[in-house]
Amino acid sequence: MTIFKHKLDEEFLTVAETKEILEELERERAADEDREMRYELARAIEHVNRFAVLDPEKSNEFVAELLELEKVDEATAYKIADLQP
């Protein structure tokens, strides 16, 4: 039996935006004492805490500036914003 998965939607996020989402999820999990945080979630939170340089608003502004450049596509703009050269 084969289960096929279809990609319904794709949205790029900066590390700063991801950090904001994961912080909210972490607060929800902390409020419920019965729910334990999975290893993968804990590692993801640790990663974004280490690598998120800008706040979400500034990172979105930076992405918008990069998208104005002729040779930068959306995926590349988000990756550059995450790396902050």
N, CA and C atoms as an extended XYZ file, in Angstrom:
255
Properties=species:S:1:pos:R:3:atomname:S:1:resname:S:1:resid:I:1 pbc="F F F"
N         0.846       -1.178        0.000 N   MET     1
C         0.000        0.000        0.000 CA  MET     1
C         0.894        1.245        0.000 C   MET     1
N         0.624        2.127       -0.899 N   THR     2
C         1.401        3.355       -1.024 CA  THR     2
C         0.529        4.543       -0.644 C   THR     2
N         1.083        5.373        0.188 N   ILE     3
C         0.374        6.590        0.576 CA  ILE     3
C         1.068        7.755       -0.120 C   ILE     3
N         0.319        8.457       -0.918 N   PHE     4
C         0.867        9.612       -1.622 CA  PHE     4
C         0.550       10.874       -0.848 C   PHE     4
N         1.519       11.724       -0.764 N   LYS     5
C         1.321       13.012       -0.114 CA  LYS     5
C         1.456       14.099       -1.161 C   LYS     5
N         0.523       14.998       -1.144 N   HIS     6
C         0.536       16.104       -2.093 CA  HIS     6
C         0.863       17.389       -1.357 C   HIS     6
N         1.683       18.187       -1.969 N   LYS     7
C         2.000       19.489       -1.401 CA  LYS     7
C         0.836       20.421       -1.712 C   LYS     7
N         0.148       20.873       -0.666 N   LEU     8
C        -1.005       21.736       -0.854 CA  LEU     8
C        -0.618       23.199       -0.963 C   LEU     8
N         0.403       23.587       -0.209 N   ASP     9
C         0.789       24.986       -0.175 CA  ASP     9
C         2.253       25.070        0.228 C   ASP     9
N         2.893       26.127       -0.184 N   GLU    10
C         4.280       26.349        0.189 CA  GLU    10
C         4.446       27.815        0.542 C   GLU    10
N         5.032       28.049        1.690 N   GLU    11
C         5.242       29.419        2.151 CA  GLU    11
C         6.633       29.497        2.763 C   GLU    11
N         7.396       30.474        2.357 N   PHE    12
C         8.726       30.662        2.908 CA  PHE    12
C         8.631       31.497        4.182 C   PHE    12
N         9.445       31.126        5.169 N   LEU    13
C         9.520       31.863        6.424 CA  LEU    13
C        10.981       32.135        6.738 C   LEU    13
N        11.216       33.256        7.376 N   THR    14
C        12.562       33.514        7.870 CA  THR    14
C        12.715       32.808        9.210 C   THR    14
N        13.940       32.691        9.665 N   VAL    15
C        14.187       32.065       10.962 CA  VAL    15
C        13.509       32.874       12.067 C   VAL    15
N        13.478       34.189       11.926 N   ALA    16
C        12.839       35.042       12.931 CA  ALA    16
C        11.338       34.771       13.018 C   ALA    16
N        10.689       34.594       11.868 N   GLU    17
C         9.258       34.281       11.866 CA  GLU    17
C         9.008       32.898       12.464 C   GLU    17
N         9.884       31.964       12.145 N   THR    18
C         9.768       30.614       12.691 CA  THR    18
C         9.946       30.641       14.199 C   THR    18
N        10.873       31.464       14.670 N   LYS    19
C        11.099       31.583       16.111 CA  LYS    19
C         9.843       32.073       16.808 C   LYS    19
N         9.178       33.048       16.226 N   GLU    20
C         7.950       33.586       16.805 CA  GLU    20
C         6.870       32.499       16.903 C   GLU    20
N         6.719       31.707       15.858 N   ILE    21
C         5.727       30.633       15.843 CA  ILE    21
C         6.068       29.565       16.880 C   ILE    21
N         7.341       29.186       16.949 N   LEU    22
C         7.745       28.149       17.893 CA  LEU    22
C         7.662       28.623       19.340 C   LEU    22
N         7.905       29.910       19.590 N   GLU    23
C         7.750       30.439       20.949 CA  GLU    23
C         6.303       30.330       21.408 C   GLU    23
N         5.375       30.626       20.507 N   GLU    24
C         3.957       30.508       20.836 CA  GLU    24
C         3.597       29.046       21.122 C   GLU    24
N         4.097       28.147       20.310 N   LEU    25
C         3.843       26.723       20.507 CA  LEU    25
C         4.451       26.242       21.821 C   LEU    25
N         5.627       26.735       22.143 N   GLU    26
C         6.293       26.359       23.390 CA  GLU    26
C         5.487       26.838       24.599 C   GLU    26
N         4.927       28.050       24.513 N   ARG    27
C         4.087       28.555       25.611 CA  ARG    27
C         2.843       27.692       25.796 C   ARG    27
N         2.231       27.282       24.690 N   GLU    28
C         1.056       26.418       24.773 CA  GLU    28
C         1.399       25.083       25.423 C   GLU    28
N         2.526       24.516       25.041 N   ARG    29
C         2.942       23.229       25.611 CA  ARG    29
C         3.301       23.371       27.088 C   ARG    29
N         3.899       24.499       27.466 N   ALA    30
C         4.277       24.706       28.863 CA  ALA    30
C         3.047       24.863       29.747 C   ALA    30
N         1.970       25.414       29.197 N   ALA    31
C         0.742       25.594       29.971 CA  ALA    31
C         0.071       24.261       30.275 C   ALA    31
N         0.234       23.288       29.415 N   ASP    32
C        -0.359       21.968       29.599 CA  ASP    32
C         0.716       21.028       30.139 C   ASP    32
N         0.641       20.712       31.421 N   GLU    33
C         1.676       19.910       32.066 CA  GLU    33
C         1.724       18.475       31.551 C   GLU    33
N         0.620       17.991       31.004 N   ASP    34
C         0.571       16.610       30.524 CA  ASP    34
C         1.259       16.426       29.178 C   ASP    34
N         1.387       17.504       28.420 N   ARG    35
C         2.013       17.398       27.097 CA  ARG    35
C         3.510       17.609       27.210 C   ARG    35
N         4.230       16.634       26.766 N   GLU    36
C         5.677       16.710       26.786 CA  GLU    36
C         6.177       17.222       25.434 C   GLU    36
N         7.222       18.002       25.449 N   MET    37
C         7.768       18.530       24.212 CA  MET    37
C         8.616       17.448       23.545 C   MET    37
N         8.343       17.195       22.279 N   ARG    38
C         9.097       16.186       21.546 CA  ARG    38
C        10.517       16.668       21.297 C   ARG    38
N        11.394       15.715       21.094 N   TYR    39
C        12.805       16.006       20.874 CA  TYR    39
C        13.002       16.938       19.677 C   TYR    39
N        12.301       16.655       18.584 N   GLU    40
C        12.457       17.446       17.369 CA  GLU    40
C        12.049       18.896       17.595 C   GLU    40
N        10.974       19.090       18.350 N   LEU    41
C        10.506       20.442       18.646 CA  LEU    41
C        11.516       21.178       19.521 C   LEU    41
N        12.046       20.497       20.513 N   ALA    42
C        13.044       21.117       21.388 CA  ALA    42
C        14.290       21.518       20.597 C   ALA    42
N        14.720       20.666       19.671 N   ARG    43
C        15.888       20.985       18.847 CA  ARG    43
C        15.599       22.147       17.899 C   ARG    43
N        14.388       22.192       17.352 N   ALA    44
C        14.021       23.293       16.455 CA  ALA    44
C        14.019       24.614       17.212 C   ALA    44
N        13.492       24.613       18.426 N   ILE    45
C        13.469       25.820       19.251 CA  ILE    45
C        14.895       26.258       19.582 C   ILE    45
N        15.732       25.302       19.919 N   GLU    46
C        17.133       25.613       20.206 CA  GLU    46
C        17.821       26.226       18.979 C   GLU    46
N        17.537       25.687       17.810 N   HIS    47
C        18.134       26.184       16.568 CA  HIS    47
C        17.716       27.624       16.280 C   HIS    47
N        16.420       27.912       16.342 N   VAL    48
C        15.978       29.274       16.022 CA  VAL    48
C        16.443       30.271       17.069 C   VAL    48
N        16.548       29.850       18.316 N   ASN    49
C        17.060       30.757       19.340 CA  ASN    49
C        18.522       31.111       19.076 C   ASN    49
N        19.253       30.185       18.523 N   ARG    50
C        20.664       30.427       18.244 CA  ARG    50
C        20.868       31.271       16.985 C   ARG    50
N        20.048       31.062       15.960 N   PHE    51
C        20.332       31.659       14.660 CA  PHE    51
C        19.429       32.813       14.246 C   PHE    51
N        18.391       33.112       14.982 N   ALA    52
C        17.528       34.244       14.622 CA  ALA    52
C        18.231       35.538       15.018 C   ALA    52
N        18.641       36.305       14.025 N   VAL    53
C        19.400       37.529       14.263 CA  VAL    53
C        18.468       38.733       14.372 C   VAL    53
N        17.536       38.850       13.442 N   LEU    54
C        16.624       39.989       13.393 CA  LEU    54
C        15.268       39.626       13.982 C   LEU    54
N        14.462       40.652       14.243 N   ASP    55
C        13.073       40.381       14.607 CA  ASP    55
C        12.285       40.158       13.314 C   ASP    55
N        11.084       39.587       13.397 N   PRO    56
C        10.334       39.245       12.179 CA  PRO    56
C        10.054       40.427       11.254 C   PRO    56
N         9.771       41.593       11.809 N   GLU    57
C         9.466       42.755       10.973 CA  GLU    57
C        10.683       43.173       10.146 C   GLU    57
N        11.829       43.246       10.801 N   LYS    58
C        13.045       43.657       10.093 CA  LYS    58
C        13.470       42.614        9.061 C   LYS    58
N        13.284       41.353        9.393 N   SER    59
C        13.657       40.322        8.423 CA  SER    59
C        12.741       40.365        7.205 C   SER    59
N        11.448       40.654        7.404 N   ASN    60
C        10.534       40.786        6.262 CA  ASN    60
C        10.886       42.001        5.408 C   ASN    60
N        11.286       43.093        6.044 N   GLU    61
C        11.726       44.273        5.297 CA  GLU    61
C        12.967       43.948        4.463 C   GLU    61
N        13.883       43.217        5.064 N   PHE    62
C        15.103       42.829        4.362 CA  PHE    62
C        14.780       41.930        3.165 C   PHE    62
N        13.855       40.991        3.352 N   VAL    63
C        13.434       40.114        2.253 CA  VAL    63
C        12.803       40.941        1.141 C   VAL    63
N        11.972       41.911        1.508 N   ALA    64
C        11.327       42.763        0.499 CA  ALA    64
C        12.372       43.541       -0.300 C   ALA    64
N        13.394       44.047        0.383 N   GLU    65
C        14.469       44.759       -0.315 CA  GLU    65
C        15.218       43.826       -1.267 C   GLU    65
N        15.453       42.607       -0.818 N   LEU    66
C        16.157       41.647       -1.667 CA  LEU    66
C        15.324       41.257       -2.884 C   LEU    66
N        14.015       41.157       -2.707 N   LEU    67
C        13.143       40.774       -3.820 CA  LEU    67
C        13.068       41.858       -4.889 C   LEU    67
N        13.395       43.092       -4.512 N   GLU    68
C        13.423       44.176       -5.494 CA  GLU    68
C        14.603       44.034       -6.459 C   GLU    68
N        15.611       43.303       -6.034 N   LEU    69
C        16.762       43.066       -6.907 CA  LEU    69
C        16.359       42.106       -8.025 C   LEU    69
N        16.906       42.330       -9.179 N   GLU    70
C        16.482       41.594      -10.375 CA  GLU    70
C        16.809       40.100      -10.327 C   GLU    70
N        17.957       39.744       -9.812 N   LYS    71
C        18.420       38.356       -9.904 CA  LYS    71
C        18.164       37.529       -8.651 C   LYS    71
N        17.405       38.043       -7.710 N   VAL    72
C        17.155       37.308       -6.471 CA  VAL    72
C        15.720       36.798       -6.473 C   VAL    72
N        15.579       35.468       -6.430 N   ASP    73
C        14.232       34.906       -6.360 CA  ASP    73
C        13.798       34.796       -4.895 C   ASP    73
N        12.568       34.367       -4.674 N   GLU    74
C        11.993       34.374       -3.324 CA  GLU    74
C        12.748       33.452       -2.368 C   GLU    74
N        13.020       32.243       -2.788 N   ALA    75
C        13.716       31.291       -1.915 CA  ALA    75
C        15.101       31.803       -1.536 C   ALA    75
N        15.798       32.380       -2.493 N   THR    76
C        17.134       32.915       -2.231 CA  THR    76
C        17.075       34.109       -1.291 C   THR    76
N        16.082       34.959       -1.454 N   ALA    77
C        15.934       36.127       -0.580 CA  ALA    77
C        15.733       35.694        0.870 C   ALA    77
N        14.906       34.692        1.082 N   TYR    78
C        14.673       34.211        2.445 CA  TYR    78
C        15.929       33.571        3.021 C   TYR    78
N        16.666       32.848        2.207 N   LYS    79
C        17.893       32.216        2.685 CA  LYS    79
C        18.939       33.264        3.047 C   LYS    79
N        19.061       34.302        2.239 N   ILE    80
C        20.005       35.383        2.542 CA  ILE    80
C        19.606       36.080        3.835 C   ILE    80
N        18.310       36.311        4.023 N   ALA    81
C        17.840       36.958        5.250 CA  ALA    81
C        18.147       36.097        6.469 C   ALA    81
N        18.076       34.790        6.310 N   ASP    82
C        18.389       33.892        7.425 CA  ASP    82
C        19.874       33.903        7.760 C   ASP    82
N        20.705       33.974        6.734 N   LEU    83
C        22.150       33.911        6.946 CA  LEU    83
C        22.744       35.239        7.384 C   LEU    83
N        22.134       36.348        6.986 N   GLN    84
C        22.611       37.686        7.334 CA  GLN    84
C        24.104       37.855        7.090 C   GLN    84
N        24.504       37.945        5.816 N   PRO    85
C        25.936       38.091        5.517 CA  PRO    85
C        26.483       39.427        6.002 C   PRO    85
